[in-house]
Amino acid sequence: MSIIEKRLQDRSHSKCEISGIEDDLVVYTVAPKTEESLENSILITKALKDQIENPETTNAADWRGLNDSMWNENLPVQIVSWRMLARLKNHDLLEMMYLDEDALAWAKSTNEGDEEEGKIIHKDSNGNILKDGDSVVLIKDLDVKGANFTAKRGAAVHNIKLVWDDANLIEGRVENQTIYILTQYVKKTK
C-alpha cells in the first residue's frame, strides 16, 4: 500500500468517497492530473472507477451517493461528483453545486456533459419542451395506480419535476399526492 493510499484511507475512513462502500477500493487520480496525491486523487470502488473510464458502462443506480459526495470538503471528490452529475444529466444537483473558477475549469477539462447527442428531452403532447418548474394541464382522465382517485382531465399540475432518466415521465402533485405522469398526457401551459 502506497503512502498516498494510506492517507486517502485515513481521509475517507476506508470508504469509497463517492458511494461509502468499504470493499474493493482503489486510488483514482482525477484527470487531467497525473500525480497521485491527496490534492489530485480520491479513494473509490473499482466498479465506479471502471465506469468513469468507460462511460458506456455507466449505471446510474451505482451513483446514488453523488447527492452526498458533491458536498465533500475535498476538491477531487467534488470534481468527480460534478463530472458524474453532468454525465447523468442531473441538472438539479449540478445547479446546487458551487465550484470556484479554477475548480470548474478542472471539472470541465474532460468535456464531461458537453455532448448534446443522446440528451434526454421531455416534451408534452404537442411537442413543447418541458422544464423543471413548468405548469401543465392533464389532457385525459388518469387512473392513479396505488391511490383511490382519478386525476381528472383539465387538472393543473404546477411546478413539475422531470424524471432525469426517462423522457416520457414527469413528477407532479395532483390532489395533494405526488405522482408520475406520462408526458403524452399533458399540455404545457404558458
C-alpha positions as CSV (number, residue, x, y, z in Angstrom):
1,M,0.0,0.0,0.0
2,S,1.4,3.4,-1.0
3,I,1.6,6.3,1.4
4,I,-1.0,8.2,-0.7
5,E,-3.4,5.3,-0.5
6,K,-2.9,5.1,3.3
7,R,-3.6,8.9,3.6
8,L,-6.7,8.6,1.4
9,Q,-7.9,5.7,3.6
10,D,-7.4,7.9,6.6
11,R,-9.2,10.8,4.9
12,S,-12.2,8.7,3.9
13,H,-12.3,6.3,6.9
14,S,-11.5,3.5,4.4
15,K,-14.7,4.0,2.4
16,C,-15.4,5.0,-1.2
17,E,-15.5,8.8,-1.2
18,I,-18.5,8.6,-3.6
19,S,-20.6,5.7,-2.5
20,G,-19.5,5.0,1.0
21,I,-18.8,1.3,0.2
22,E,-15.9,-0.3,2.1
23,D,-14.9,-3.1,-0.4
24,D,-12.6,-3.2,-3.4
25,L,-11.2,0.3,-3.1
26,V,-8.6,1.8,-5.4
27,V,-6.9,5.1,-5.9
28,Y,-8.2,7.2,-8.8
29,T,-6.3,10.3,-9.9
30,V,-8.7,12.8,-11.3
31,A,-7.8,13.7,-15.0
32,P,-6.1,15.6,-16.4
33,K,-3.9,15.4,-13.2
34,T,-1.4,12.5,-13.3
35,E,0.4,12.7,-10.0
36,E,-1.2,10.6,-7.2
37,S,-1.7,12.9,-4.3
38,L,-4.3,14.0,-1.7
39,E,-5.0,17.1,-3.9
40,N,-5.5,15.1,-7.1
41,S,-6.9,11.7,-6.1
42,I,-9.8,10.0,-4.4
43,L,-10.5,6.6,-2.9
44,I,-13.2,4.9,-5.0
45,T,-14.5,1.4,-5.7
46,K,-13.0,-0.4,-8.6
47,A,-16.5,-0.7,-10.2
48,L,-17.1,3.1,-10.1
49,K,-13.6,3.8,-11.4
50,D,-14.2,1.5,-14.3
51,Q,-17.5,3.3,-15.1
52,I,-15.7,6.7,-15.0
53,E,-13.1,5.4,-17.5
54,N,-15.7,3.6,-19.7
55,P,-18.7,5.9,-20.0
56,E,-20.8,3.3,-22.0
57,T,-20.9,1.1,-18.9
58,T,-22.3,3.8,-16.6
59,N,-25.1,2.5,-14.4
60,A,-27.0,5.5,-12.8
61,A,-28.1,3.3,-9.8
62,D,-24.4,2.9,-8.8
63,W,-24.0,6.7,-8.4
64,R,-26.7,7.4,-5.8
65,G,-24.0,8.6,-3.4
66,L,-23.4,11.7,-5.5
67,N,-26.0,13.7,-3.6
68,D,-23.8,13.4,-0.6
69,S,-20.3,13.3,-2.2
70,M,-21.0,16.6,-4.0
71,W,-20.8,18.3,-0.6
72,N,-17.5,16.6,0.3
73,E,-14.8,19.1,1.5
74,N,-12.1,17.6,-0.7
75,L,-11.9,19.1,-4.1
76,P,-11.1,16.0,-6.1
77,V,-14.2,14.3,-4.7
78,Q,-16.3,17.4,-5.8
79,I,-14.7,17.3,-9.3
80,V,-15.7,13.6,-9.8
81,S,-19.1,14.3,-8.4
82,W,-19.6,17.3,-10.8
83,R,-18.5,15.2,-13.8
84,M,-20.7,12.3,-13.0
85,L,-23.7,14.5,-12.3
86,A,-23.1,16.1,-15.7
87,R,-22.8,12.7,-17.4
88,L,-26.0,11.6,-15.7
89,K,-27.7,14.8,-16.7
90,N,-28.8,15.5,-13.1
91,H,-29.1,19.3,-13.6
92,D,-31.0,19.8,-10.3
93,L,-27.9,18.7,-8.2
94,L,-25.5,20.4,-10.6
95,E,-27.2,23.7,-10.2
96,M,-26.8,23.4,-6.4
97,M,-23.0,22.8,-6.6
98,Y,-20.6,25.6,-6.3
99,L,-17.1,25.4,-7.7
100,D,-14.8,28.3,-8.0
101,E,-13.5,29.3,-11.4
102,D,-10.3,27.1,-11.2
103,A,-12.2,24.1,-9.9
104,L,-14.9,24.4,-12.5
105,A,-12.2,24.6,-15.2
106,W,-10.8,21.3,-13.8
107,A,-14.2,19.7,-13.7
108,K,-14.9,20.7,-17.4
109,S,-11.4,19.8,-18.6
110,T,-12.6,16.3,-19.8
111,N,-15.7,17.8,-21.6
112,E,-17.9,15.6,-19.5
113,G,-21.6,16.5,-20.0
114,D,-20.9,18.6,-23.2
115,E,-22.4,16.2,-25.6
116,E,-25.9,17.1,-26.9
117,E,-26.4,13.8,-28.7
118,G,-28.4,11.4,-26.6
119,K,-29.6,14.2,-24.3
120,I,-33.0,13.4,-22.7
121,I,-35.6,16.0,-23.7
122,H,-39.1,16.0,-22.2
123,K,-41.9,17.1,-24.5
124,D,-45.6,17.4,-23.9
125,S,-48.3,16.0,-26.1
126,N,-47.9,18.9,-28.5
127,G,-44.1,18.6,-28.8
128,N,-43.4,21.6,-26.5
129,I,-40.2,21.2,-24.4
130,L,-40.8,20.8,-20.7
131,K,-38.5,22.1,-17.9
132,D,-38.4,21.7,-14.2
133,G,-40.9,24.1,-12.6
134,D,-43.2,24.3,-15.6
135,S,-47.0,24.0,-15.2
136,V,-49.0,21.5,-17.3
137,V,-52.7,20.5,-17.7
138,L,-53.8,16.9,-18.0
139,I,-55.5,16.2,-21.3
140,K,-57.0,12.9,-20.2
141,D,-58.5,11.3,-17.1
142,L,-55.8,9.2,-15.5
143,D,-56.4,6.4,-13.0
144,V,-53.6,6.7,-10.4
145,K,-52.2,3.3,-9.6
146,G,-51.9,2.7,-5.8
147,A,-54.2,5.5,-4.9
148,N,-58.0,5.7,-4.8
149,F,-58.6,8.6,-7.2
150,T,-58.6,9.6,-10.8
151,A,-56.7,12.6,-11.9
152,K,-59.2,14.5,-14.0
153,R,-58.7,15.9,-17.4
154,G,-58.0,19.7,-17.2
155,A,-56.4,19.4,-13.8
156,A,-53.4,21.8,-13.5
157,V,-50.1,20.4,-12.3
158,H,-47.8,23.1,-11.1
159,N,-44.0,23.1,-10.5
160,I,-43.4,19.7,-12.3
161,K,-40.1,17.9,-11.9
162,L,-38.6,16.0,-14.8
163,V,-37.6,12.4,-14.3
164,W,-34.0,12.7,-15.4
165,D,-33.5,9.3,-16.9
166,D,-36.8,8.9,-18.7
167,A,-38.0,11.5,-21.3
168,N,-41.6,10.1,-21.1
169,L,-42.1,10.8,-17.3
170,I,-42.6,13.8,-15.1
171,E,-43.4,14.1,-11.5
172,G,-46.1,16.4,-10.1
173,R,-48.7,16.9,-7.4
174,V,-52.4,16.1,-8.1
175,E,-54.9,16.2,-5.2
176,N,-52.1,16.6,-2.7
177,Q,-50.3,13.5,-3.9
178,T,-47.1,13.3,-5.8
179,I,-47.5,11.1,-8.8
180,Y,-45.6,10.2,-12.0
181,I,-47.3,11.3,-15.2
182,L,-46.6,10.3,-18.8
183,T,-45.7,13.3,-20.8
184,Q,-48.1,12.2,-23.6
185,Y,-51.0,13.0,-21.3
186,V,-50.0,16.6,-20.5
187,K,-50.1,20.0,-22.2
188,K,-47.7,22.8,-21.2
189,T,-49.4,26.0,-20.1
190,K,-47.9,29.4,-20.8
